[in-house]
Amino acid sequence: MLAATLPLRDLLLAFAVVAVWGTNFVVIRIGLDHLPPLLFAALRFLFAAIPAVFLLPRPRVPWQNLAAYGLLIGVGQFGVLFVALRGDISPGLASLVIQVQVFFTIGLSVAMMGERVRGYQWAALALAATGIGIIALHTDTTTTPLGLALVTFAAMGWAGGNIVAKRSGAPNMLSYVVWAGLFSTPPLLALSVAIEGWDAIRDGLLRADAVTWGAVLWQSVGNVMFGYAIWGWLLARHPTALITPISLLVPVIGLAASAFWFGEPLPLWKIGAALLVLSGLAIGILYPRWRRRGALGNLPPA
């Protein structure tokens, strides 16, 4: 269906973006071999913002909106996620669990914007929650209860950022994310100094090799500059309902990349949990489109 609707070039670009986003969790784990997590997160946003802020116009949104997004995404999502990936959760499961941000976003939309939860959204939430419950029952040395809690908290930070971005009305998400990064870097650096300490920062920077800096650039250039620019370009050219479902491949690629690179095992319980979470996400994203198509199909001919 996608190949028949999207031009091949645009389809390949969409797959390239989700491949970057999906393998990102493995890349984070590689970078953490040398860099402390909060310092790594700070560098991610620093190199995403500089020099891009001198090339992209500042979005016409209030500074406090940019600051709120920068804090929620920088500290609340990525700062916490990097800490979790240091040793409390496997990259594959992290790529899956953090997708529950979809349901936190719905909950915040209900609480803050008066939106109503639909029946299909309750069903989607139940499926995803069951999958997360299965993961919680199988915590071990590679995925601890703390790691699961941290990634869940990171998903909440992502959801909060979604609401702030939605309220901003910014038409250019790349410019918005880049400028908001100016508010992500300082608190992450301050937390790194306070929690990780100058010695860990110095040792991390001295031990960082080409692979480590490649991981930093993958974060800033790949995820932000390439990912947001291409995804925004695709959304401007095609219906959202056509592009958004492709993002469901992110946790699939994340699990596959972690299995390939780190040998993360994929027992039946993990595959089952992943299918439940992905089914919930698919229903939440695709059901409105299916319903609209069904309604249109039932219309009498003109």
Secondary structure, DSSP 8 states (H G I E B T S, - for coil): -HHHHS-HHHHHHHHHHHHHHHHHHHHHHHHTTTS-HHHHHHHHHHHHHTTGGGTS---SS-HHHHHHHHHIIIIIIIIHHHHHHTTTS-HHHHHHHGGGHHHHHHHHHHHHH-----HHHHHHHHHHHHHHHHHHTT--SSS-HHHHHHHHHHHHHHHHHHHHHHHHT-S-HHHHHHHHGGGTHHHHHHHIIIIIHHHHHHHHHHH--HHHHHHHHIIIIIIIIIIIHHHHHHHHHS-HHHHGGGGGHHHHHHHHHHHHHH-----HHHHHHHHHHHHHHHHHHHHHHHHHHHHHHTS---
